[in-house]
Amino acid sequence: MALEITERGAFALASLKTAFNARHGGVTGLSRMAHDLLVRLYLDSDESRELSAAFAGKRKPNPTKFGR
């Protein structure tokens, strides 16, 4: 089973480790898992991309690009 997991890549291993820590780490494990999921969702959002581009371009962000 371990060899099968390693063949699936780093994200599969990280997911299993997170699930294990969430199960056995109590509140800390659950909050860590929630934080990691929210950060990933935010970094994949239009808002994050626009704010990054605005910072890199030294301009104000355009809020219409991310629904505000």
VEXLUM-857087 format. One record per atom (N, C-alpha, C, O): atom name; x, y, z negated. Coordinates in pm, 1 decimal, padded with zeros to 6 digits. Last residue first. Layout:
BEGIN
at,u,v,w
CA,X,Y,Z
...
END
This chain:
BEGIN
at,u,v,w
N,-01643.9,04233.5,00647.8
CA,-01681.1,04321.0,00537.6
C,-01735.0,04450.5,00588.4
O,-01771.7,04537.3,00509.3
N,-01539.9,04034.4,00829.2
CA,-01677.8,04034.8,00783.3
C,-01711.4,04121.0,00662.9
O,-01798.7,04085.2,00583.8
N,-01288.3,04057.1,00935.2
CA,-01315.8,03947.2,00843.5
C,-01446.8,03963.7,00769.2
O,-01462.8,03912.5,00658.4
N,-01279.7,04269.5,01106.3
CA,-01228.9,04142.8,01156.6
C,-01255.2,04025.8,01062.0
O,-01246.1,03909.8,01102.0
N,-01353.9,04491.7,00970.4
CA,-01455.0,04431.3,01058.7
C,-01409.1,04296.8,01113.2
O,-01490.9,04218.3,01161.2
N,-01131.8,04587.7,00834.2
CA,-01225.4,04500.5,00763.2
C,-01331.8,04438.3,00852.0
O,-01394.6,04340.3,00811.9
N,-00814.3,04603.6,00923.4
CA,-00942.7,04629.9,00986.3
C,-01046.6,04536.0,00923.6
O,-01049.4,04417.2,00956.0
N,-00561.3,04744.9,00708.9
CA,-00635.8,04631.7,00764.2
C,-00769.8,04676.3,00822.1
O,-00830.2,04773.2,00776.1
N,-00327.7,04994.8,00813.5
CA,-00438.9,04955.7,00726.7
C,-00512.4,04838.4,00789.8
O,-00524.9,04832.5,00912.1
N,00012.3,04892.3,00886.8
CA,-00111.4,04965.4,00915.1
C,-00218.0,04921.8,00815.5
O,-00200.4,04824.3,00742.4
N,00249.5,04743.8,00932.0
CA,00249.0,04865.6,00850.3
C,00129.6,04954.7,00883.7
O,00143.5,05075.0,00905.6
N,00248.2,04498.4,01045.1
CA,00244.4,04612.1,01136.3
C,00242.3,04746.2,01066.0
O,00234.5,04850.6,01130.7
N,00239.9,04339.8,00817.7
CA,00356.1,04330.0,00906.4
C,00364.2,04449.1,01000.7
O,00473.3,04496.0,01033.0
N,-00013.0,04414.0,00721.7
CA,00106.0,04438.6,00641.2
C,00230.9,04437.0,00727.8
O,00318.0,04522.8,00713.4
N,-00173.3,04324.5,00932.6
CA,-00173.5,04465.9,00896.0
C,-00049.5,04500.7,00814.4
O,00012.0,04605.2,00835.8
N,-00123.7,04049.8,00927.0
CA,-00087.9,04126.8,01046.7
C,-00080.4,04275.9,01014.9
O,00008.1,04345.8,01064.3
N,-00229.5,03989.7,00673.1
CA,-00088.5,03963.3,00704.5
C,-00042.6,04047.8,00823.2
O,00064.0,04109.3,00819.6
N,-00495.9,04057.6,00709.3
CA,-00417.7,04128.6,00608.2
C,-00268.2,04108.2,00630.9
O,-00189.1,04200.3,00610.0
N,-00566.3,03874.2,00910.5
CA,-00572.4,04017.8,00936.8
C,-00489.1,04095.9,00835.5
O,-00419.3,04190.4,00872.4
N,-00531.2,03628.0,00776.3
CA,-00454.4,03657.5,00897.9
C,-00452.2,03807.8,00927.6
O,-00348.4,03862.2,00965.4
N,-00716.3,03653.8,00566.6
CA,-00573.5,03637.1,00538.8
C,-00488.7,03673.2,00659.9
O,-00386.6,03740.9,00647.3
N,-00955.9,03669.6,00712.0
CA,-00914.7,03777.7,00622.7
C,-00764.4,03770.7,00595.5
O,-00694.8,03872.1,00601.3
N,-00979.5,03424.6,00836.2
CA,-00956.3,03543.4,00919.2
C,-00905.6,03660.1,00834.3
O,-00822.8,03739.3,00879.3
N,-00810.2,03159.5,00650.7
CA,-00922.2,03248.3,00681.6
C,-00880.2,03364.6,00771.8
O,-00762.2,03398.2,00782.2
N,-00619.5,02994.6,00550.4
CA,-00671.5,02960.3,00682.4
C,-00781.7,03055.9,00728.2
O,-00840.6,03035.1,00834.3
N,-00579.2,03091.1,00297.5
CA,-00472.1,03110.2,00394.0
C,-00515.3,03075.8,00535.8
O,-00454.3,03122.8,00631.8
N,-00818.0,03005.3,00172.4
CA,-00793.2,03146.9,00194.7
C,-00687.5,03167.5,00303.3
O,-00704.5,03251.9,00391.2
N,-00781.1,02727.1,00166.4
CA,-00894.8,02784.2,00240.0
C,-00871.9,02931.9,00269.8
O,-00902.6,02978.8,00379.4
N,-00552.3,02714.7,00001.9
CA,-00546.9,02662.2,00138.7
C,-00661.2,02720.7,00222.7
O,-00639.9,02759.4,00337.6
N,-00657.2,02820.8,-00233.3
CA,-00547.5,02889.7,-00165.6
C,-00539.2,02844.0,-00020.6
O,-00521.0,02925.8,00069.5
N,-00849.4,02626.8,-00296.9
CA,-00891.1,02763.6,-00265.4
C,-00781.8,02840.3,-00192.5
O,-00810.3,02916.5,-00100.1
N,-00687.8,02401.5,-00344.9
CA,-00788.0,02398.0,-00238.0
C,-00829.8,02538.5,-00197.2
O,-00844.4,02567.5,-00078.4
N,-00534.4,02490.2,-00563.2
CA,-00468.4,02451.8,-00438.3
C,-00565.8,02449.7,-00321.7
O,-00531.1,02491.5,-00211.3
N,-00739.9,02531.4,-00754.5
CA,-00655.4,02641.5,-00709.6
C,-00591.1,02609.5,-00575.5
O,-00593.0,02692.0,-00484.2
N,-00835.7,02269.4,-00787.9
CA,-00924.7,02374.4,-00737.0
C,-00843.3,02491.8,-00682.7
O,-00874.9,02545.4,-00576.5
N,-00605.9,02147.9,-00894.6
CA,-00661.3,02099.2,-00768.7
C,-00751.9,02206.0,-00706.1
O,-00745.6,02230.1,-00585.6
N,-00580.6,02291.3,-01132.6
CA,-00472.7,02295.0,-01033.2
C,-00524.1,02251.7,-00895.9
O,-00489.9,02311.6,-00794.0
N,-00812.3,02219.0,-01264.3
CA,-00794.8,02358.9,-01225.3
C,-00684.0,02372.5,-01121.7
O,-00693.0,02456.6,-01032.3
N,-00765.5,01944.6,-01301.7
CA,-00879.1,01990.1,-01220.1
C,-00861.5,02133.6,-01175.2
O,-00892.1,02167.2,-01060.8
N,-00540.0,01949.7,-01469.3
CA,-00534.9,01883.9,-01339.3
C,-00646.0,01929.1,-01247.4
O,-00623.8,01949.7,-01128.1
N,-00644.7,02087.0,-01691.9
CA,-00530.5,02141.0,-01617.5
C,-00522.4,02080.4,-01478.4
O,-00500.3,02151.7,-01380.5
N,-00842.3,01917.0,-01785.0
CA,-00879.9,02048.5,-01732.4
C,-00766.4,02107.3,-01648.8
O,-00791.0,02170.4,-01546.0
N,-00681.0,01609.8,-01705.5
CA,-00787.2,01683.7,-01773.3
C,-00817.7,01814.7,-01702.7
O,-00818.9,01823.3,-01579.9
N,-00503.2,01453.6,-01572.8
CA,-00452.9,01576.4,-01632.5
C,-00559.0,01658.9,-01701.8
O,-00529.8,01767.4,-01752.1
N,-00608.6,01241.8,-01438.7
CA,-00538.7,01214.4,-01563.7
C,-00488.0,01339.5,-01634.0
O,-00434.9,01330.6,-01744.7
N,-00738.2,01354.9,-01215.6
CA,-00804.6,01251.5,-01295.7
C,-00741.4,01237.6,-01433.6
O,-00811.8,01223.4,-01533.6
N,-00551.5,01530.0,-01117.8
CA,-00683.9,01581.1,-01154.0
C,-00755.2,01481.9,-01245.2
O,-00823.7,01520.6,-01339.9
N,-00341.7,01356.8,-01061.2
CA,-00324.8,01458.3,-01165.3
C,-00458.2,01515.4,-01210.0
O,-00476.0,01546.1,-01327.9
N,-00461.6,01208.4,-00853.2
CA,-00416.0,01141.3,-00974.5
C,-00403.5,01241.6,-01089.0
O,-00448.9,01215.3,-01200.4
N,-00502.5,01411.3,-00663.4
CA,-00617.1,01337.3,-00716.7
C,-00580.3,01266.8,-00847.0
O,-00659.6,01265.7,-00941.2
N,-00236.2,01483.5,-00615.9
CA,-00330.5,01580.7,-00670.3
C,-00450.2,01511.4,-00732.3
O,-00494.6,01548.1,-00841.1
N,-00136.4,01248.1,-00504.2
CA,-00078.4,01299.0,-00628.2
C,-00172.8,01398.0,-00695.1
O,-00187.8,01396.8,-00817.3
N,-00294.2,01236.3,-00272.6
CA,-00303.4,01131.5,-00374.1
C,-00247.4,01177.4,-00507.7
O,-00304.9,01148.7,-00612.6
N,-00205.7,01467.4,-00142.1
CA,-00346.2,01452.3,-00178.9
C,-00364.7,01346.7,-00286.4
O,-00441.9,01365.6,-00380.3
N,00063.9,01408.0,-00097.4
CA,00029.1,01520.3,-00183.7
C,-00116.7,01511.3,-00229.5
O,-00147.4,01544.2,-00344.0
N,00031.1,01196.9,00084.5
CA,00094.7,01173.0,-00044.4
C,00060.0,01284.6,-00143.2
O,00030.1,01257.6,-00259.5
N,-00086.1,01335.0,00296.5
CA,-00157.0,01222.7,00234.3
C,-00100.0,01194.0,00096.3
O,-00175.0,01169.7,00001.7
N,00117.1,01516.4,00361.5
CA,-00011.1,01566.8,00311.1
C,-00091.4,01456.1,00243.8
O,-00158.2,01481.3,00143.5
N,00325.1,01357.0,00459.9
CA,00341.2,01426.4,00332.6
C,00208.1,01474.7,00275.4
O,00188.9,01473.7,00153.8
N,00210.0,01044.8,00613.1
CA,00265.7,01179.4,00606.0
C,00262.4,01240.3,00467.2
O,00206.5,01185.0,00372.4
N,00152.6,00781.1,00654.2
CA,00048.5,00880.2,00687.4
C,00095.7,01023.8,00671.4
O,00025.6,01116.0,00713.3
N,00352.2,00624.3,00558.4
CA,00339.8,00636.3,00703.8
C,00241.2,00745.2,00744.3
O,00246.4,00795.6,00856.5
N,00305.0,00622.0,00286.6
CA,00417.8,00701.1,00336.9
C,00413.1,00718.8,00488.0
O,00464.5,00817.7,00540.4
N,00088.4,00445.4,00275.8
CA,00069.3,00586.3,00239.6
C,00182.5,00671.2,00296.0
O,00158.5,00780.3,00347.5
N,00210.6,00205.9,00343.5
CA,00103.3,00257.8,00428.1
C,00081.0,00406.7,00401.5
O,00057.7,00484.2,00494.2
N,00381.6,00170.3,00130.2
CA,00438.2,00193.1,00262.6
C,00334.2,00249.3,00359.4
O,00366.4,00330.3,00446.3
N,00195.4,00124.9,-00074.4
CA,00282.6,00242.2,-00080.3
C,00342.5,00273.4,00056.6
O,00352.9,00390.0,00094.7
N,00082.2,-00119.4,00000.0
CA,00000.0,00000.0,00000.0
C,00087.0,00126.3,00000.0
O,00054.4,00223.8,00067.8
END
